[in-house]
């Protein structure tokens, strides 16, 4: 069994197979524009989906059948003269070892995803140049998704991807487009990139590894050990929160995983310190207090 598990994780970490791609589903919702009959919205959806799924995002080798599952939901708020005012919701997940379940990794909304797009224009990506806000924005989020996924399999496994996301962000910042600068607000691409690259958030990255690789992935063999490691991941997030309260990374973690966390700690073998864990959860994500109140403290 141990040998099988080792081979499984070698595969997922990508030591052989094809160059890295993703499995993205794209939806473009243009109802708010009142112009849903225009063909440009369907063309945009097809173009973005092809761009995301056919681009080789890195030379990391993966099994032929392994792609990271994610979704990109673009809501167009207004459209005129090839200018789109839009928001973007990104979600990603990965499988849990020896289980039919998948676990959400990333759930993030970019409310300032504005871009120019002409119907049928090619979407070409070069991390060293700014082609368009659409291309750079999508490329940036792909590298964030890849980095967070890699973090769940190995300590600091996503560092190379976050460096690439930072490269895209730095190039895009010079364009003057919104979302890339320090003045873009607390929920911007700028802040997301800054926090992912900051040593202040090293415990956040460690928490991703503990929660998934040492937590969820071992629960099929030892449920109590898995829960203990997930509890330790929560403690690490509380450590981050105690030095930098209400940060974007911590909020996005619980936006993705609040329901799952509550489910893990409800039922099953009891572990010590659950009252402290529930207190930490209420401190970390008070907007999900309804979920935390359902956890039974023995």
Buried (B, 14 or more C-beta within 10 A) or exposed (E): EEEEBEEBEEBBBBEEBBEBBBEBEBEBBBEBBEBEEEEBBEBBBEBBBEBBBEBEBBEBBBBEEBBBBBBBBBBBBBBEEEEBBBBBBBBBBBBBBBEEEEBBBBBBBBBBBBBEBEEEBEBEBEBEEBBBBBBBBBBBBBBBBBBBBBBBBBEBBBBBBBEBBBBBBEBBBEBEBBBBBEEBEEBBBBBBBBBBBEEBBEBBBBBBBBBBBBBBBBBEEEBEBBBBBBBBBBBBBBBBBEEBEEBBBBBBBBBBBBEBBBBBBEEEEEBEEBEBBBBBBBBBBEEBEEBBEEBEEE
